[in-house]
Amino acid sequence: MPGQTDVSAVEASVADHYSSNALLDRIKAGLREAGADPEHPDPNALKPVDEFHVGGIEATEALLDPLEITPRLRVLDIGSGIGGTGRHIAKRYGAQVIGIDLTPAFVETAIALSAMCGLDGQTEYRVASAYDLPVADHSVDLATLIHVGMNIEDKYRLFREVARVLAPGGRFAVFDFMARTGEDPDYPVPWASSADHSFLDTPETYRRCAARAGLDLIHERDRHGYAVSFFHHVIAAADKHGTPPVGLHLIMGDEAETRYGNVVRATMEGRVGPLELVFRN
Ligand SMILES: C[S@@+](CC[C@H](N)C(=O)[O-])C[C@H]1O[C@@H](n2cnc3c(N)ncnc32)[C@H](O)[C@@H]1O
C-alpha cells in the first residue's frame, strides 16, 4: 500500500541501485572506441547510453514529437538519469530544461555530458526527489517521466506534486513500465536490484491517481508490442555484431546481462510492458 514504506529508505536504495563509479570515464572510453570525440561528442553519439529506457531515442521521439514542444516551453524532466532526454529536448525543440534525479552520480554525469556537448546553457540538472520538486508552483509547461514511476511507490503523491508545479494547461508525459498481469518480473531488472524498491502499478492506478490530483488524461498508447519487437531487434543485433562500445551496459555495469534478460523475459511473457500516458492540468 502506498505510504507504508519509509520513503527515505526506498530513495536511498534506489540511488544505491543506480549508482556507479567512474561512469563518465566509461562513457568516454566507449565514445573513443566508437570513433566519436570523447571530450566534445555530438549529442547523438550519446544516444545509445543516455536514453535509459526501452526503445531509446526512437521511443523518446515517439512520445514527445506529437506534443509540439516549442522553445518557449519550460520543461521539467523528472528522473532525468544522465540527462539524455533533457539534452534531446533542448537540441531538437530549443526548449530550456531542468532535470531532477535522486542519484547523485547520474546528476554529476548529466551535468558533465551537457557541458561536453555545449548544451549546458539550455539544461540544468539537480539532485532531488519526484515527491519534492525543486521548482515553484505553476512554473512548468511540460513535465516528463520516462521509466521512473517503477521506482515510485506513492503514485498519488507523485501526481499531486506534478499538478502543483504545472502551469494551467501544462502537460505531463509518462512512459513507464507497468504491471499487466500482477505477476512481478524476476529481479534484478534495470530499474531495481530487488522487489523492495520496485513499484509496478497498473495503468488504471496511474489514471486514478492522476484524476484524483486533478489531471486529465489526453493520450494513452500501450507500447507492449513495440517493446517486444524492440527487444527482438536488440537481441538479433547483439548476436550479429556483439556488444556495441556505447550502450546501456555502461550504465548497468556487471549485472547488465541479468537485468536486461529479466525485463526482456517478463515483457515477452506479458507480465510487464511500457505505456505512454499524457495528462493535462
Ligand atoms: C531507468 S532510469 C531512467 C532515466 C531517464 N529518465 C532516461 O530515460 O534515460 C530511472 C531514473 O529515475 C531516477 N529516480 C527513481 N526514483 C526517483 C525519484 N523518486 N525521484 C527522482 N528520481 C528518481 C533514478 O535515479 C534513475 O536515474
The ligand as an SDF file (V2000), in Angstrom:
LIG
                    3D

 27 29  0  0  0  0  0  0  0  0999 V2000
   15.6490    3.8470  -15.6610 C   0  0  0  0  0  0  0  0  0  0  0  0
   16.3060    5.3960  -15.2250 S   0  0  0  0  0  0  0  0  0  0  0  0
   15.6180    6.4380  -16.4850 C   0  0  0  0  0  0  0  0  0  0  0  0
   16.3830    7.7220  -16.6340 C   0  0  0  0  0  0  0  0  0  0  0  0
   15.8740    8.6600  -17.7140 C   0  0  0  0  0  0  0  0  0  0  0  0
   14.5020    9.0620  -17.4980 N   0  0  0  0  0  0  0  0  0  0  0  0
   16.0270    8.0280  -19.0630 C   0  0  0  0  0  0  0  0  0  0  0  0
   15.0220    7.5700  -19.6150 O   0  0  0  0  0  0  0  0  0  0  0  0
   17.1720    7.9810  -19.5590 O   0  0  0  0  0  0  0  0  0  0  0  0
   15.3380    5.8610  -13.7910 C   0  0  0  0  0  0  0  0  0  0  0  0
   15.8410    7.1120  -13.1210 C   0  0  0  0  0  0  0  0  0  0  0  0
   14.8640    7.5760  -12.1960 O   0  0  0  0  0  0  0  0  0  0  0  0
   15.5230    8.0780  -11.0490 C   0  0  0  0  0  0  0  0  0  0  0  0
   14.5460    8.0320   -9.9450 N   0  0  0  0  0  0  0  0  0  0  0  0
   13.9450    6.9460   -9.4300 C   0  0  0  0  0  0  0  0  0  0  0  0
   13.0980    7.2920   -8.4440 N   0  0  0  0  0  0  0  0  0  0  0  0
   13.1520    8.6420   -8.3480 C   0  0  0  0  0  0  0  0  0  0  0  0
   12.5060    9.5900   -7.5210 C   0  0  0  0  0  0  0  0  0  0  0  0
   11.6330    9.2280   -6.5710 N   0  0  0  0  0  0  0  0  0  0  0  0
   12.8130   10.9000   -7.6800 N   0  0  0  0  0  0  0  0  0  0  0  0
   13.7170   11.2860   -8.6240 C   0  0  0  0  0  0  0  0  0  0  0  0
   14.3650   10.4260   -9.4400 N   0  0  0  0  0  0  0  0  0  0  0  0
   14.0780    9.1140   -9.3040 C   0  0  0  0  0  0  0  0  0  0  0  0
   16.7120    7.1630  -10.8820 C   0  0  0  0  0  0  0  0  0  0  0  0
   17.7140    7.7300  -10.0910 O   0  0  0  0  0  0  0  0  0  0  0  0
   17.1200    6.9360  -12.3320 C   0  0  0  0  0  0  0  0  0  0  0  0
   18.0400    7.9000  -12.7530 O   0  0  0  0  0  0  0  0  0  0  0  0
  1  2  1  0
  2  3  1  0
  2 10  1  0
  3  4  1  0
  4  5  1  0
  5  6  1  0
  5  7  1  0
  7  8  2  0
  7  9  1  0
 10 11  1  0
 11 12  1  0
 11 26  1  0
 12 13  1  0
 13 14  1  0
 13 24  1  0
 14 15  1  0
 14 23  1  0
 15 16  2  0
 16 17  1  0
 17 18  1  0
 17 23  2  0
 18 19  1  0
 18 20  2  0
 20 21  1  0
 21 22  2  0
 22 23  1  0
 24 25  1  0
 24 26  1  0
 26 27  1  0
M  CHG  2   2   1   9  -1
M  END
$$$$
